[in-house]
Amino acid sequence: MLVWERPEPPDRPVPAPLSRERIVRAAIRLADADTLEAVSLRKVAAALDAGPMRLYGYIATKDELFDLMVDAVHAEIRPSGDGWRQVLISLADTTRQAAHRHEWFADLIGGRPQLGPHALARMDAVTAALGGVDLGTAVPAIAAVDAYVVGVVRREITERRAERATGMDKRQWQLTYGPYLQRTFATGRYPALATAVRDGPHLDADQTFQAGLDFLLDGIEARIARLSP
């Protein structure tokens, strides 16, 4: 049985009562405070004042624990809105917000589909919102939005980690490397890029995210309109 189907051990009158929910909450606290490297069954057991072997009655492997952690975060992602476009915007925004609250989440999404109950509820809500759209368009449209969000949040989390590692925020990094770019562009070898950097828009992270999402949704909307009878 997968962890979602496997029953938990019966309650026992012990000093440190356990449940999968308590184990997952403790693991998330560890990961939020540090990284996924801080999460192990031994460390989670210590945080719960329990012996490591007790956890194996609830979770067989660390991979199962990670699956449960990811699904717990999916409970925070509740897309809503009127019409498919608003629901997809809500999906993108709430997924991004969840990743910003839990940086490690960005490291665990984007691969095989998540099959926990909260992840399935999330996808069911989004699929229902596109119920009036042909499945040949709806399914890849949802996948495209998910892929866009995963790419953006991974870039943003990588930027956060770089700031912590180097002690330089984005502005400080630009001031440090700006003179190099000016000298390089002055050679004339990269005229198109030089023009874009000089004259193009300089958007913050939220504006960049929204602009890219609008481009994607506009394309989906155009495809739906083209295929509509």
C-alpha positions in Angstrom: 0.0 0.0 0.0 1.1 3.6 -0.6 1.4 5.8 2.4 -1.9 7.5 1.5 -3.8 4.2 1.9 -1.8 2.5 4.7 -3.6 2.8 8.1 -1.7 4.4 11.0 -0.8 2.3 14.1 -3.4 2.5 16.9 -3.0 5.1 19.6 -0.9 4.1 22.6 -0.7 5.8 26.0 2.9 6.9 25.8 4.6 10.2 26.8 4.9 11.4 23.2 1.8 10.5 21.2 2.4 10.3 17.5 0.4 10.6 14.3 1.4 11.2 10.6 0.1 14.7 10.9 2.3 15.5 13.9 5.3 13.9 12.2 4.8 15.9 9.0 4.3 19.2 10.9 7.5 18.6 12.8 9.4 17.8 9.5 8.0 21.0 7.9 9.2 23.1 10.8 12.7 21.7 10.5 12.7 22.2 6.7 11.3 25.8 7.0 14.0 26.7 9.6 16.8 25.2 7.6 16.6 23.1 4.4 15.6 19.6 3.4 19.0 18.6 4.6 17.8 19.2 8.2 15.0 16.6 7.7 15.6 13.0 8.7 13.5 10.5 10.6 16.0 10.7 13.5 15.8 14.5 13.7 12.1 14.5 13.4 11.8 11.9 16.1 14.1 14.0 18.4 11.9 17.1 17.7 8.9 15.0 18.9 10.7 13.5 21.9 10.2 10.0 20.4 12.4 7.1 19.5 13.3 7.0 15.8 12.0 3.4 15.5 8.5 4.5 16.5 8.3 6.7 13.4 8.6 3.6 11.1 5.1 2.5 12.2 3.8 5.6 10.4 6.4 6.3 7.6 8.6 3.7 6.0 11.1 6.0 4.3 12.3 9.6 4.1 10.9 9.7 0.5 7.4 9.0 2.0 8.0 11.7 4.5 8.8 14.2 1.7 5.7 13.1 -0.2 3.6 13.8 2.9 5.3 17.2 3.4 4.6 18.2 -0.2 1.0 17.2 0.1 0.6 19.2 3.4 1.7 22.3 1.5 -0.7 21.5 -1.3 -3.4 21.9 1.3 -2.4 25.6 1.4 -3.0 25.9 -2.4 -6.7 26.4 -3.0 -7.4 27.9 -6.5 -10.6 29.9 -6.7 -12.2 32.5 -9.0 -14.9 32.9 -11.6 -14.0 31.3 -14.9 -11.0 29.3 -16.0 -8.6 32.3 -16.3 -9.1 33.5 -12.8 -8.7 30.0 -11.4 -5.5 29.5 -13.3 -4.2 32.9 -12.0 -5.2 31.8 -8.5 -3.4 28.5 -9.0 -0.3 30.2 -10.1 -0.4 32.8 -7.3 -1.1 30.5 -4.4 1.5 28.0 -5.6 4.1 30.7 -5.7 3.1 32.0 -2.3 3.4 28.5 -0.8 6.9 28.1 -2.3 7.9 31.4 -0.8 6.7 30.3 2.6 8.4 26.9 2.3 11.5 27.3 0.1 12.2 23.5 0.2 8.8 23.0 -1.6 10.4 24.3 -4.8 13.0 21.5 -4.7 10.3 18.8 -4.6 7.8 19.8 -7.2 8.0 19.7 -11.0 8.6 16.0 -11.4 6.1 13.2 -11.4 2.6 14.1 -10.5 1.8 14.4 -6.8 -0.8 11.9 -5.7 -1.6 12.9 -2.2 -5.2 13.8 -1.3 -4.6 17.6 -1.1 -2.7 17.6 -4.4 -5.5 15.6 -6.1 -8.1 18.0 -4.6 -6.1 21.0 -6.0 -6.0 19.5 -9.5 -9.6 18.4 -9.4 -10.6 22.0 -8.6 -8.6 23.4 -11.5 -9.8 20.7 -13.9 -13.4 21.5 -12.9 -12.8 25.2 -13.6 -11.9 24.3 -17.2 -14.8 21.9 -17.5 -16.2 23.9 -20.5 -12.9 23.7 -22.4 -12.0 20.8 -24.6 -9.7 18.4 -22.8 -7.2 18.5 -25.6 -6.7 22.2 -24.6 -7.4 22.1 -20.9 -5.0 19.4 -19.9 -1.9 20.9 -21.6 -3.0 24.4 -20.5 -2.9 23.4 -16.8 0.4 21.6 -17.3 1.8 24.8 -19.0 0.8 27.0 -16.1 2.3 24.5 -13.6 5.6 24.4 -15.6 5.7 28.2 -15.7 5.2 28.5 -12.0 7.7 25.8 -11.1 10.4 27.5 -13.3 9.7 30.9 -11.8 9.7 29.9 -8.2 12.9 27.8 -8.6 14.6 30.9 -10.1 13.3 33.1 -7.3 14.3 30.7 -4.5 17.8 30.3 -6.2 18.1 34.1 -6.1 17.2 34.1 -2.4 19.7 31.5 -1.6 22.4 33.4 -3.6 21.7 36.5 -1.6 22.2 34.6 1.7 25.3 32.9 0.5 27.0 36.0 -0.9 25.6 38.7 1.4 24.6 40.7 -1.7 21.0 41.5 -2.7 20.0 42.0 -6.3 20.7 45.7 -6.2 24.2 45.2 -4.7 24.9 42.4 -7.3 23.9 44.8 -10.1 26.2 47.5 -8.8 29.1 45.1 -8.5 28.7 43.7 -12.0 27.3 46.7 -13.8 30.7 48.2 -14.7 31.7 44.9 -16.4 28.6 44.9 -18.5 29.1 48.5 -19.5 32.6 47.7 -20.7 31.4 44.6 -22.5 28.5 46.4 -24.2 30.8 49.2 -25.2 32.7 46.7 -27.5 29.6 46.5 -29.7 29.6 42.7 -29.7 26.1 42.5 -28.2 24.1 45.3 -29.6 20.6 43.8 -29.3 21.2 42.8 -25.6 22.7 46.2 -24.8 19.6 47.9 -26.2 17.3 45.6 -24.2 19.2 46.2 -20.9 19.4 50.0 -21.5 15.9 50.6 -22.8 13.8 47.7 -21.8 11.4 47.5 -18.8 12.9 46.9 -15.4 10.2 45.0 -13.5 10.3 43.7 -10.0 9.7 40.0 -9.2 6.0 40.3 -8.8 5.6 42.3 -12.1 7.8 39.9 -13.9 5.8 36.9 -12.7 2.5 38.5 -13.6 3.7 39.6 -17.1 4.9 36.1 -18.0 1.7 34.6 -16.7 -0.4 37.0 -18.7 1.5 36.1 -21.9 0.8 32.4 -21.2 -2.9 32.9 -20.4 -3.4 35.1 -23.5 -2.1 32.3 -25.6 -4.4 29.8 -23.9 -7.3 32.2 -24.4 -6.5 32.7 -28.1 -6.4 28.9 -28.6 -9.7 28.4 -26.8 -11.3 31.1 -29.0 -9.9 29.6 -32.2 -11.2 26.2 -31.4 -14.6 27.3 -30.2 -17.5 26.6 -32.6 
